[in-house]
Amino acid sequence: MYRVDLPPGRPWPVTLRWRVTGWLLAGVWLFFLNIPLVTALHQAQPWRRAVGVSTLVVFGVLYVLIFQWARGLQQEHPIPAGRARAYVALLVGLGLAGIPGTEGDSLATLVFVAAAAVFMLPLVDAVVVVALSALTPPVAAALVPGWETQSTVAFAVLLASFAMFGVSRLAQRNGELRAAQTEIGRLAVAEERVRTARDLHDILGHSLTVVAVKAELAGRLLELDPARAATEIADVERLARQALADVRRTVGAYREISLTAELAGARSALAAAGIVGDLPDDLPELPAAREELFGWAVREGVTNVVRHSGARRCVILVHPDRVEIADDGHGPSEVDAAAGHGLFGLRERTSRLDGTVTQGRRPDGSGFLLRVSVPAGAAR
C-alpha cells in the first residue's frame, strides 16, 4: 500500500533487529487462529481434523511469508498490485478450504485477509476487502443454518485493519526518514566537495597567477639583471611551496586566510606585474570572520587586477565595514567576468555575513572597482 523511493544503487540497510521485528509483526496475528485450530483438533472425523489442521498450518505459513515478501519489496519498489491481489485471493481460498474441518470458526482467517489487504493493496481495494471481511461473519450466520453469529470476528477484522494501517504508516514515515537522512548525507558530501573545489580554485588561481607573472619577469631580467632574476626565481619557488602548503591545508579543512598576509602577498604580486600598489599600512580592528572575508576579497581582487585589468595603479582601502580594491585599468572582459569562479565563491562567503559584493566601473569611469561590504553588526 505504501512505498518509499530510495536513491538508485542504495540498498536498504537490513539488520538483525529489522528482520526479527518483521517476523514478530507477521507472527503476532497468528493468535487469532487458536479458536479454529482448537475446533479442528476436536473434530470427530479424522479427515475433517486433517483438513482443518493442514489448511490452518498452510494458511499461517503462507500469510507470514506473504507479509515478509511485501515488507521486503516495498522498501525499494512498489508492490505489484496484480500479484498482491492474487495472494489475497489465495488466502481467501485457503480459508474457505478449511471450513469442513473448522466449521464457522474458519471465518477467523478473514482477520488475516483484511490485514494483508491493508498492507499490500491500493487504498480503494483494501477498503473493499476490509468491508467484505467485516460483513461476511454476520451475513454467513444469518444465511447458514447452525452457524452462530461471529460478532467477535467482525470486531477483530476492524481492529486488525486499523492496526495494520498504523504499521504501514509507521513504516512509511520511517522509510521517509531514512531516505531523508541518506539525502542529507549525500548533500553534505556534495557541499564539502564544492567548498574544497572553490577553495582550491581561489588559492591556486591567485598563486599560479603570481608565479606566472614572476616567472615572466625573471625571464626578461635573465640577461639584463641576473641577480634580480635570481631573486624573482627564488620568489617563484617560495610561492610554489606556499601554494602546495595551502592546498594541503585546504584538503585538511583548516585553511585560514589572514588579511595582513594577503596584503603582503598583494604588494609583492603587484610589484612583480609592474603595477604601483597603494596599500594601507595600518588596519582597523576587525572580527575574525570579517578579517578572513576581507582577506579573500583582497586575494580575488588583486588576482583579477594582475590577470585582467591592464592597470598601472591599484589602490586597496580597508574600512571597518568594507574593503575596496580599485585600479585604473579596463577591468575583466564580460566573458572573464561571467566565467569567474572566484567572484562566485567570494559572493557565497560574503552572503554568510549578510554582506554584499559590488564590482564594475568606478563612479568617475577611471577604472574598475571591487567592493565587499558587511553590515556593522555582522560577525562580531
N, C-alpha and C positions, 0 to 999 in steps of 0.2 A: 504493500500500500504506500510505503514511503521509501525514498532512497536519497542518498547524498552523493553528489558527484565529487570525486577526488581528482587531483591533478593527474594527468596521464603518467604512467610509469611509477606512481607512488602507491604501492600496495598498502592495504590497511594493516596497521600493526596488530598482530594476533598474539595474545599472551595466554598463559595457562589459566589465569583468572578469567579472562574473556571466554575461553572455551567452557570452563566449569559453569560459569554463570549461564551460558546458553543452554547447557544440558539441564540445569536446575529449572530454568524458566519453562522449558518444554515438559520436564517430568512432573512438575508440581501439579499439573492439571490431571494427571492420571488418577488422582484421588477420586474423581467423580466416577471412575469405572468400578469402584468397590461394590456398589449395590448390584449392578448387572452381573458381576463376577460371582458374587455370593449366590444369586439366583441360578446361574448356570451350574455351579457346583452342586446344588441341591436338586437338580433335575433327576427324575426317576428313571428316565430312559437314557441309556448310555450315549446314543447317537446325538440326542439333544444336548447332553452335557458336553460332548466333544465339539459339537458345532458352536455352542456358546463360548466355551473357553478358548477354542482356537481362533474364532473371529475376534474376540476381545484382545487376545495377545497380539494378533497381526495388526489390529486397529491401533493399539497403543504404540507398537514399534514403528509402524508407518507414520503415525502422527508425529512422533519425536523426530524421525528422520526428515519429514517434510518441513517441520519447523526449523531444524538446523540448516536445511538446504536454503530455505527462504532467507533466514537470518544471515547466512554467509554470502548469499548472492546480492542482497540489497546493499551491501557495503560498497560495492563498486559499480553495479549495473542495476537497471530496473528489472523487477521480477516479471518474467513473461506472463502476460495475462492469460493466454490460452493454456499454458501448462499449469498455472495456478488453478484455473477453473477445473481442469482435468483431475488434479489432486483432490480438490474439494469434493468433486463428484465421486471419486474413488472412496473417500472416507464415508460419504453418504451410503454408497453401495455396501461397504463392509458393515455399517450399522444396520442396514436392512437385512443383510445376510445373517446377522446374529439373532434376529427375532425368534426363530424357532427354539433357540437354546436359552434365551433370556426373557422372552415374552415382552411385556410392555417396558421392562426396565432397560431395554436396549435403546430407548429414547435418550438415555443419558449421553449417548455418543453425540447428540446434537450440540452439546456444550462445546465439544472439541471442533465440530464442524464450524460453528459460529466463530470461535476464537481464531481458527485457521483462516476463515474468510476475512476477518478484520485485519489480520496481519498481512495477508498476501494479495487480496483482490483490490481493485479500484473502489473508491468510496461508495458509489451507487450500487455496485454489485454486492459489496459487503453488507450494506443496509438491507438489501433484499433478502440475502441469506439469513441474516440475524432475525429479521421479521418472520420469515417462514419457520425458522428453527424454534422461535418462541411460541408461535401459534400452533405448531404441529401437536404438542402434547395434549392441550385441551380439546382440539378437534378430533384427534385419534381416540381419546377417551369417550367422546360423545358418539363416535361412529362405530367403534369396535366393541362388541359385547364382551363383558368380562374384564375390560381394562379399567383400571382406576385412574382418576384424574391426577395427572403428573404436574401439579402446580409448582413443586419444588424445581422440576427440570426447567420450566419456563423462566423462573426466577434466576436459576443458575446460568441459563443461556445469556440473559441480560447482564448479569454480574460479570461473567467471563468476558463478554464483549466489551464492556466498559473498561475492565482491567487490561485487556489486550490492546485496546485503543490507547490507554495510558502508556503501556510498554512501548508501543510503536512511536508515540510522540516523544517519549524519553530517548529512544534510540535515534530518532531524527535529530533531536536537539544535541545529543552527544556527538552524532556524526557531523553536524554543522560546526560544533565547537572544535572538533579535531581538524576538520577541513580549514577552519579559520586559523587555527594555530599553525598548520602547515603553510598556509599562505603568508602569515605574518613572518614565519621563519624565512620563507623564500624572498619576501620583500626586504627583510633585514639584510640578507646576503647581497641582494641586488644593490641596495643603498650603500653598503660598505664598498662594493666594487666601484660604484660611481664616485664615491668620495675618494678612494685611492687613486682612481684614474684622473680625477680632477686635480688632486694634489700633485701627482706626478707630472701632469701637463704644466701646471703653474711653476713647479720647481725647475723642471728640465727646460721649459721654454725660456725662462729667464737666463739660467746658467749657460745653456748652449748658445744663446744669442750673444752673451758677453764673451764666451770662448771664441765664437766665430769672429767677432769684432777685434778682439785682441790678437788672434792668430793672423788676421789680415793686416793689422798694424805692424805686427812683428815681421811679416813678410816684406812690407815696404821699407822697414828700417834695417833689414838684414845687412845691406851694403852701406847704407848711409850712416847708421849709428848702431854697430853691432852690440855695444853694451846695453843700449836701450832695448834692442830687440831681445837680448837675453833676459832682461827684466820682464818684458811682456810674456815671453815663453814661460818664465817661472810662474807668472800670474795665471797663465793658461793651465799649467799643471795644478796649481793650487785650487783653481776654480773647478777643475775636473774632479779632484779628490773631494772637494766640498760637496759637489753635486752628487757624487756617489754616496757620501755620508748622509745627505739629505734624503736620498732615495731609500736608504736602509732605515732611516728613522721614520719615514712615511709608511713603509711597509710594516714597521714595528708599531705603528699607530701612536707614536708620541712625538710627531713633528710639531715644533713650535716656531713661530715667527717673531722676531724681535724688530721693532721699528728702528731702533738705533742701528742694528746690524744691517737692515735693509737700506737705510740712508747711506751708510758707509759703502755698501755694495753699489748703490746707485751713483755715488760720487765717482767711484772707480770706473763703472761702465760708461758713464757719460764722457769722462776724460778720454777713455780709450776710443770712443766713437768720434772724438773731436767736437763734442758739444759742451758749451760752457754751462756748468751747473751752478744754480743759485739755491743752496740748500740751507735749512735752518741749523744754527749751532746749538741753540737751546730748545728743549722740547717741554711742552706743558705736561703736568702730571696727568696721566691717563689711567683709567681702569684697565685691567689685564686684557679683557676681551676686546675692548676698543683699540688698545695698542696693537694687538695681533691683527685686527682687521685693517688698521691703517698701514701696518707693515705689508700686508698682502696688496693693498692698494698701491703703495709705492713700488713694489716689485712689478706689478702688472703695468702700471703707468710708465715706468722707466723702460720696461721691455718694449712697449709699443713705441715710445719716443725713439729709441735706438733703432728699432727694426723698420718702422713705417714712416716716421714723420718728416725726415729730411730737414730737421730743425738745426739751428745753430745755437740756440739757448733754451734751457729748461729751468723752470722755477718750481720749487716744491715748498708749499706752505702747510704747516701743521697747526691746527687750532684745537681747542678742547672738544669741539663738536664736529670737526670736519678736517679732511686732508685734501689738498688740491695739487695736481700735477699739470702744469701748463707749459706750452712750448710755442715757438714762433714758426713752426712748420705747417705743413698741409694736413697732417694727421693721416690715419689709415684710410685706405680706399673703402668704398662701400662693400666690395667683396671681402676684404680683410675684416671689416667690422662685423659683417654678417656671420662669418665663419669663426669668429673669435671665441674659443672655448674659455680663455682666461677671463674675459669680461662676464661670461655666463657664470663661472664659478664665483667671481667677485660679487655679482648681484645676489647669488644664493647665500653667501656668507653675510652680506650686508642685511639681507632680509631677516636673518635670525636676530638681529639687534634692532629691528623695525626701522632700519635706515634706508637711504636712497642712493642710487648711483646715477650721476649725470655725466654725459660725455657729449662732445660736439665742439663746434667753433666757439672761440671766446667771444664775449659780448661785443668787443670792438673789432672783431673779424681778423685780428692779427695772428691768430694761431689756433691751437687745439687745447681743450681743457678736459681733464678728468677730475670729477669731484665726488668724494664719498662722504655723505653726511649722516650723522647719527643723532637722534634726539638727546637732549642733555640728561635726561633721567635714565637712559638705557645703559645696561651693562655696568652697573655700579656694584 
